[in-house]
Amino acid sequence: MKPIVEVHDLTVMVGGRRGLLVRNVPPVRAVDGVGFELGQGEILALVGESGSGKTTLGRTLLGLQRETSGEIRLDGTTVSGLAPEAARRARRDIQYVHQDAGAALDPWWSIGRTLAEGLLIHGVRSAAERVDRVAEMLAAVGLDPAWGRRYPHEFSGGQLRRVALARILLLRPRVLILDEPTSGLDMSVQATVLNLLLELRERFSLTYLFISHDLSVVERLSDRVAIMHLGRIVEIGATKPLFAKPSHAYTRALLDAVPRLEGRSTSIGMPVAAK
């Protein structure tokens, strides 16, 4: 599998302050010597407790956080070592889907207007083309294109997840960083969202870095799993073998701390429906 993202010995230091009224606070090594590859079309899950470095790693891949050392390559081209604005431009193929799907939506704008505005910002000047592309993408995520006239408060949590995906996919990325995409949803709606993610991966040739605390969802969705602890990836491997026989003590502790996955009802085999 050809890697689309390559990360080599990545370290990110965050924090650290000093001043007249603030005592010295040493910087924290939020990401510590991390290395991995993300193959084209792969779903790699990133798992760890809060504070393990998952979010900082995701922000660094996006170019929102500057790396302290190490290298990030996108399609074989080095995109690390750049100032934040240049890094973001170089990484347009990587987009982020936030767990709070409604956070990026203006409550006073219709969904269609919000989606079309993103296209305008990215240079699509034709109003007719924007309307057509918004309608096409709403349909692609399982929503009625006529719902573009609705406002965010008229959508359920599962539908807002679909709107968030449509908004990002209009930019035609190749890699999505999915931050807890099923959090706060009941089991049946989780299943439809997971099915949708798999369908969109095939339709648009997408690659996912999937950040989640829900090991049941991770087990069912991901091809590989990377376990983060204290800024490091302590174990990485194919999902089923790793879950069946983890080699690192931290991974074993994570798996032992949750109910047996076989007992969970989330299933990506359920039929897809807009909820």
C-alpha positions as semicolon CSV with decimal commas, in nm:
position;residue;x (nm);y (nm);z (nm)
1;M;0,000;0,000;0,000
2;K;0,154;0,332;-0,109
3;P;0,189;0,578;0,183
4;I;0,018;0,912;0,136
5;V;0,137;1,046;0,474
6;E;0,476;0,966;0,627
7;V;0,577;1,085;0,973
8;H;0,937;1,041;1,089
9;D;1,061;1,101;1,446
10;L;0,813;1,383;1,505
11;T;0,846;1,585;1,826
12;V;0,622;1,874;1,929
13;M;0,689;2,091;2,233
14;V;0,397;2,299;2,360
15;G;0,353;2,557;2,634
16;G;0,636;2,712;2,830
17;R;0,603;3,070;2,956
18;R;0,806;3,321;3,143
19;G;0,753;3,684;3,225
20;L;0,743;3,952;3,488
21;L;0,423;3,827;3,649
22;V;0,440;3,465;3,537
23;R;0,687;3,219;3,679
24;N;0,879;2,996;3,441
25;V;0,672;2,709;3,307
26;P;0,875;2,453;3,113
27;P;0,740;2,337;2,776
28;V;0,575;1,997;2,754
29;R;0,678;1,728;2,504
30;A;0,325;1,663;2,374
31;V;0,444;1,447;2,084
32;D;0,765;1,256;2,145
33;G;0,950;1,093;1,855
34;V;0,641;0,966;1,675
35;G;0,672;0,783;1,344
36;F;0,417;0,607;1,125
37;E;0,289;0,578;0,769
38;L;-0,068;0,619;0,646
39;G;-0,140;0,423;0,331
40;Q;-0,362;0,539;0,047
41;G;-0,720;0,434;0,126
42;E;-0,632;0,312;0,475
43;I;-0,819;0,378;0,799
44;L;-0,570;0,419;1,084
45;A;-0,721;0,467;1,430
46;L;-0,535;0,676;1,687
47;V;-0,626;0,569;2,040
48;G;-0,520;0,694;2,381
49;E;-0,637;0,870;2,694
50;S;-0,693;1,246;2,710
51;G;-0,354;1,415;2,719
52;S;-0,179;1,137;2,530
53;G;-0,091;1,367;2,237
54;K;-0,356;1,264;1,983
55;T;-0,498;1,612;1,929
56;T;-0,156;1,776;1,910
57;L;-0,045;1,518;1,654
58;G;-0,357;1,586;1,446
59;R;-0,307;1,964;1,463
60;T;0,055;1,924;1,358
61;L;-0,039;1,714;1,056
62;L;-0,283;1,989;0,956
63;G;-0,020;2,260;0,993
64;L;-0,201;2,430;1,281
65;Q;0,079;2,340;1,523
66;R;0,445;2,367;1,425
67;E;0,664;2,065;1,485
68;T;0,977;2,105;1,698
69;S;1,171;1,842;1,506
70;G;1,114;1,551;1,273
71;E;0,963;1,527;0,926
72;I;0,616;1,504;0,773
73;R;0,585;1,400;0,408
74;L;0,270;1,423;0,199
75;D;0,278;1,219;-0,120
76;G;0,656;1,206;-0,093
77;T;0,698;1,582;-0,053
78;T;0,829;1,724;0,274
79;V;0,575;1,967;0,424
80;S;0,733;2,009;0,768
81;G;0,963;2,291;0,871
82;L;0,729;2,557;0,731
83;A;0,570;2,857;0,901
84;P;0,207;2,784;1,004
85;E;0,039;2,964;0,711
86;A;0,271;2,805;0,454
87;A;0,223;2,467;0,622
88;R;-0,155;2,494;0,594
89;R;-0,132;2,582;0,224
90;A;0,099;2,288;0,162
91;R;-0,142;2,050;0,335
92;R;-0,471;2,135;0,165
93;D;-0,517;1,767;0,090
94;I;-0,554;1,704;0,466
95;Q;-0,877;1,824;0,630
96;Y;-1,019;1,795;0,979
97;V;-1,370;1,687;1,080
98;H;-1,444;1,806;1,435
99;Q;-1,646;1,599;1,679
100;D;-1,875;1,898;1,743
101;A;-2,034;1,901;1,398
102;G;-2,236;2,217;1,462
103;A;-1,947;2,426;1,595
104;A;-1,834;2,544;1,251
105;L;-2,186;2,625;1,127
106;D;-2,332;2,975;1,148
107;P;-2,675;2,937;1,315
108;W;-2,806;3,234;1,114
109;W;-2,707;3,090;0,775
110;S;-2,877;2,809;0,590
111;I;-2,674;2,494;0,541
112;G;-2,662;2,556;0,168
113;R;-2,525;2,907;0,213
114;T;-2,259;2,785;0,456
115;L;-2,142;2,512;0,218
116;A;-2,145;2,746;-0,081
117;E;-1,942;3,006;0,109
118;G;-1,660;2,755;0,151
119;L;-1,650;2,703;-0,225
120;L;-1,644;3,079;-0,284
121;I;-1,349;3,121;-0,048
122;H;-1,165;2,852;-0,242
123;G;-1,215;3,025;-0,576
124;V;-1,539;2,884;-0,720
125;R;-1,683;3,209;-0,861
126;S;-1,980;3,071;-1,053
127;A;-2,294;3,082;-0,838
128;A;-2,459;2,812;-1,051
129;E;-2,160;2,581;-1,005
130;R;-2,167;2,637;-0,628
131;V;-2,537;2,551;-0,611
132;D;-2,486;2,236;-0,820
133;R;-2,187;2,116;-0,619
134;V;-2,360;2,174;-0,285
135;A;-2,667;1,979;-0,400
136;E;-2,446;1,696;-0,530
137;M;-2,252;1,670;-0,206
138;L;-2,560;1,678;0,017
139;A;-2,696;1,388;-0,185
140;A;-2,360;1,207;-0,156
141;V;-2,381;1,212;0,224
142;G;-2,741;1,088;0,224
143;L;-2,927;1,417;0,270
144;D;-3,201;1,563;0,051
145;P;-3,045;1,850;-0,152
146;A;-3,357;2,056;-0,074
147;W;-3,248;2,056;0,291
148;G;-2,983;2,309;0,195
149;R;-3,249;2,570;0,273
150;R;-3,268;2,452;0,635
151;Y;-3,075;2,591;0,933
152;P;-2,845;2,398;1,171
153;H;-3,101;2,378;1,453
154;E;-3,335;2,185;1,221
155;F;-3,093;1,891;1,196
156;S;-3,035;1,600;1,432
157;G;-2,691;1,511;1,562
158;G;-2,645;1,239;1,302
159;Q;-2,756;1,470;1,021
160;L;-2,514;1,740;1,138
161;R;-2,231;1,484;1,111
162;R;-2,334;1,438;0,747
163;V;-2,342;1,814;0,688
164;A;-1,991;1,844;0,837
165;L;-1,864;1,573;0,602
166;A;-2,028;1,742;0,302
167;R;-1,865;2,074;0,395
168;I;-1,520;1,920;0,405
169;L;-1,562;1,697;0,098
170;L;-1,654;1,999;-0,115
171;L;-1,286;2,096;-0,080
172;R;-1,184;1,763;-0,237
173;P;-0,933;1,648;0,025
174;R;-0,751;1,318;0,012
175;V;-0,696;1,265;0,386
176;L;-0,953;1,325;0,660
177;I;-0,867;1,350;1,028
178;L;-1,185;1,236;1,202
179;D;-1,206;1,345;1,566
180;E;-1,456;1,124;1,753
181;P;-1,704;1,126;1,460
182;T;-1,962;0,914;1,645
183;S;-1,943;1,067;1,993
184;G;-2,277;1,158;2,146
185;L;-2,477;0,945;1,901
186;D;-2,688;0,645;1,994
187;M;-2,584;0,305;1,865
188;S;-2,813;0,292;1,562
189;V;-2,707;0,638;1,441
190;Q;-2,342;0,550;1,503
191;A;-2,385;0,256;1,271
192;T;-2,524;0,471;0,988
193;V;-2,239;0,723;1,025
194;L;-1,979;0,446;1,016
195;N;-2,137;0,294;0,707
196;L;-2,139;0,636;0,543
197;L;-1,768;0,685;0,617
198;L;-1,689;0,354;0,449
199;E;-1,900;0,442;0,146
200;L;-1,739;0,786;0,111
201;R;-1,392;0,633;0,139
202;E;-1,466;0,417;-0,165
203;R;-1,647;0,684;-0,365
204;F;-1,391;0,964;-0,316
205;S;-1,072;0,757;-0,264
206;L;-1,028;0,891;0,087
207;T;-0,780;0,803;0,359
208;Y;-0,874;0,840;0,727
209;L;-0,682;0,910;1,046
210;F;-0,951;0,822;1,296
211;I;-0,920;0,959;1,653
212;S;-1,150;0,782;1,897
213;H;-1,194;0,669;2,256
214;D;-1,459;0,414;2,158
215;L;-1,271;0,087;2,115
216;S;-1,583;-0,085;1,983
217;V;-1,600;0,163;1,693
218;V;-1,223;0,140;1,640
219;E;-1,237;-0,238;1,621
220;R;-1,508;-0,232;1,357
221;L;-1,391;0,059;1,139
222;S;-1,011;0,067;1,131
223;D;-0,758;-0,131;0,931
224;R;-0,478;-0,055;1,179
225;V;-0,454;0,093;1,526
226;A;-0,186;0,317;1,679
227;I;-0,189;0,338;2,060
228;M;-0,059;0,668;2,204
229;H;0,063;0,714;2,561
230;L;0,247;1,016;2,701
231;G;0,321;1,153;2,353
232;R;0,454;0,829;2,207
233;I;0,307;0,558;1,988
234;V;0,367;0,256;2,209
235;E;0,208;-0,001;1,978
236;I;0,083;-0,007;1,620
237;G;-0,051;-0,288;1,409
238;A;-0,341;-0,448;1,224
239;T;-0,659;-0,407;1,426
240;K;-0,774;-0,765;1,480
241;P;-0,436;-0,913;1,584
242;L;-0,361;-0,616;1,808
243;F;-0,697;-0,639;1,986
244;A;-0,667;-1,016;2,017
245;K;-0,311;-1,016;2,152
246;P;-0,175;-0,673;2,252
247;S;0,195;-0,668;2,329
248;H;0,225;-0,346;2,532
249;A;0,109;-0,323;2,893
250;Y;-0,067;0,009;2,830
251;T;-0,269;-0,141;2,542
252;R;-0,368;-0,434;2,761
253;A;-0,479;-0,193;3,034
254;L;-0,693;0,004;2,786
255;L;-0,863;-0,311;2,660
256;D;-0,916;-0,446;3,010
257;A;-1,077;-0,119;3,122
258;V;-1,380;-0,144;2,890
259;P;-1,661;-0,399;2,856
260;R;-1,595;-0,688;2,622
261;L;-1,629;-0,558;2,267
262;E;-1,839;-0,856;2,160
263;G;-2,113;-0,731;2,387
264;R;-2,141;-0,390;2,223
265;S;-2,422;-0,338;1,971
266;T;-2,252;-0,095;1,733
267;S;-2,233;-0,255;1,390
268;I;-2,128;-0,118;1,055
269;G;-2,336;-0,389;0,892
270;M;-2,661;-0,204;0,961
271;P;-2,840;-0,035;0,668
272;V;-2,763;0,331;0,604
273;A;-3,038;0,584;0,655
274;A;-3,046;0,958;0,717
275;K;-3,134;1,001;1,083
